[in-house]
């Protein structure tokens, strides 16, 4: 009799552990959208001759953003070649001098969003604004302190939805599955002990 009760207790304990883990998960039941982008930027505006002479006319770029329906940004990355040798920004990254960026993300609609990466208020601290203004256009605005502002734009961006409306299962369905499998295992073991 004790041999049958022991698996039931262990299944219940496992269920409680799984329940506590999933209740603590911040994306529980969230619908997330991941957009990947890549292409070639062209410099369309620079507010000073210094920037015009020092910035490359064209640059390759790639990256992604992951966000929820409410506009909460979960993850992001932006890489640009030939811009300050190579601009490689990602979540949790710093910019050399121990400057951790402030990140602001605004979701206007399913196709338009705006990501601002700001490294502070010092005169030489950069700010990068990556904006998707339509289903086929991305612009990168760079502000480099007193030197001014520059804008790269891609009118034919390569944008893909790698996963859309990805819903994390609710804990109740996972627990139901766990207890269902546990009950089957316990009943089979109980059948063998008789």
N, C-alpha and C positions, 0 to 999 in steps of 0.2 A: 504494500500500500504506500509506504514512504517513497519507494522508487518512482511511483507515478506522480506524486505531489511535487517532488523536487524539480522536474522540468517545468511545471506550471509556474512555480515561484521564480525560476530563472527567466522565463519568458516575460513575466510581469515586470521584473526588475529591468530587463533590457528595454521594455516598452517605455518605462518611466524615464530612463536615461535618454532615449531617442526623443521623447516628447519634450524634455527640458531643453535639449539642444536645438530643436526646431522652433520652439517658442522664443528662443534667444536670437534666432537668425533675423537680421534686419530686412532681408528681401523676401520674407515670407509672403507668398501670394502676389508678389510684384510682377508686373508686365514690363519687360525690358526690351529695348530696341538697340541693336548694335549697327552702326553705320561705318563702313570702311571707305576711305577716299584716297585717291592718288591722282597724279597728273603733272602738268607743267605749268608753273606760274609765269606770268609776264609782268614786268614792272610797268605800271600804268601811271604812277604819280610819285614824286619825291619832292619834298618841300624845300630842299636846299641843294645847291650845286655840289656840295661835298657828298651828299648821299647819291646824287645822280652819277657822279664819277666813281664812287667806291662800290656801289651795289651792282651785282650782275644783272643783265637784262632779263635772263630767264633762270628759273630754278626748278628742280624736281622736288616733289613733296609726296608724303604718304602719312597715313595715320588712321585713327578710329576714335569714335565716341560711343559710349554706352550710357543710355539714359532711360528714365522711366516716363510714363505718360504725364506725370506731374512736372516734368522738367528737371528732376533731380539727376545730377551727373554721377554715375557710378564709377566710370573708368574712362581714360582718355590717353591719347598719345599723338604727338605731332613731330615729324622729322622733315627737315628741309635741307637739301644739299646746296652747296655754294653760297650759303647765307651765313656770314660769320664762320666760315669754313664749313661747319655743319651744325645746324640747330636741331637738337634732339631733346624734346620735352616729353615728360611722361608724369603720370600721377606719382607724387612723392619725390619728384626730382628737385635738385637745387641748381643754382646757376653759379658755380665756381666759388664765389665769395660767401658761401653759407647762407645765401638768400633763398628761402623757401617761397615759392610763388603762392600768391592768393589766386584762387580760381573762381570765376563767376560764370555761370552757365544759364542761358535763357533759351527756352523753347517756345517759339512763337506758334508753330503748328507742326504737323507731322513732317514737313519738308524743310522748314526753316529753323536754324538754331544759331546761337552766338556763344563762342567760348573765349573768355578773356583770361589770359595768364599774365599776372602783374607781379613783378619782383620787388615792389616797394616804391617809395616816394623819392628816393635819392635822384639827383639830376641825371645821373648816368645809368640808372636802373631801367632795363627794358620792359616794355609791355607789348604783348602780342595778342592780337584779336583775330581769331579765326572765325569766319562767318560763312554759313551756307545760306545764300539768299534765294536760291531756287533749286529745282531738282537737278540742274546741270551747271551750277555756278558756285564757286568757292573763292573767297577773297581772304588774303592775309594782310592785315595792317600792322606794321611795326612802328613803335615809337621808341626812339633812342635818346631820351632826355633832350638836351638843348640842341642836338643836331637836327631834330625835326621828325617828320613822319614819312613813311614810305608805304606804298600799297602794291601788293602783287595780286593778280587776278587770273583766274582760269575760267573761261567761258564754256569749256567743254570738259568739266571735271568727271573723273571716273568714280562714281559713287555706287556702292553696293550695300544692300541690306543682307548681312550674313545671317541674322536671325531677328525675326520680328515677332512681337507678341509672345515671347517665351515666358510662360507662367511657371513659377515654382510651386510644386504640389503643396497642398495644405497638409498640416500635420495630422489631421484626422484621417485622411485617406492613407497616409503612410502607416499610421498606427493600426488602422484597420487591416492593412495588408500584412503587417508584422504579426498581429495577433492571429490572423487567419492562418498564416504559415505555421506559427507556433502551435496553434490548436491541432492542425493536421499532424505535425511532428509528434506532439504529445499523445494523440490518439493512436498513432501507428506504434509508438513505443509501448503504450499501455496494452495494445493488442498482442504484442510480442511477449510481454511478461506473463500473460495469463496462461 
